[in-house]
């Protein structure tokens, strides 16, 4: 078990939470409609590139946490 300063841990948690919230926002996309054979239906427009970058940001934050807090 490692000991870490509370402010250091809180800063890492805040960074992870900020990046995670951005990912959720990108995944939620923008509400729109789409045409099907049955007519107009609700849909969500999602920017695939933005999802890719936001997911990488979360992954990076997790790697940073692992490298800094995973050591004793």
N, C-alpha and C positions, 0 to 999 in steps of 0.2 A: 504494500500500500504506500503510495506516495503522498507527500504533503505539498500543497500548493497554496499560494496566496489567494485569498478570496477574490480580490479585485482582478487578478489574472484570470481566474476561472470565470468570473462574471463577464469579463470582456470577451472571452472566447464564446460563451453562451450567447451573448448579445449579437456577435458577428454571425454565428450559425443561424440564429433566429431571423436575423435580417435577410440573409441569403435564402433561407427556406421560404419566407413570406414572399420574396420576389419570384421564386419558383412557382408557388401556388397561384400568384397573380397571372403569370404567363400561361400556366396550364388552364386556368379558368377561361382565358381567351376573351373574345368579344362575341356577345350574343348577336345572332343574325338569323336568316331563314335560308332554306334551300328548296329548290324545286325537285319534286319527285313525280313519279307517274300518278300518284294519288293527290298531288297538289303541293302547296307550300307547307313546309314543316320547319319547326324550330331547329336551329343548329348553333354550333359554336365554331368561330373562326380562331384557329390557333396557329401562331407563327412557329414553325418547326425549328427554325434556327435559334429563336429566342429560348425555346425549351432546352435545346442542346446546351446553350451557354449558361442558362440558369442552373441546370442540373450539374454542369461542370463546376460552377461556383460552390454549390452545396458539397459536392465531392471534395473539392479543395479544402473547404472549411473543416470537413471531417478528418481529412489527412493531417491538417495542422493540429487539430485537437489530439489526434492519436499520437503525433510525434511529440507534442509538448506535455501532455498529461499521461501518456502511456509509459513514460519512463519513471523510474523510482529515484 
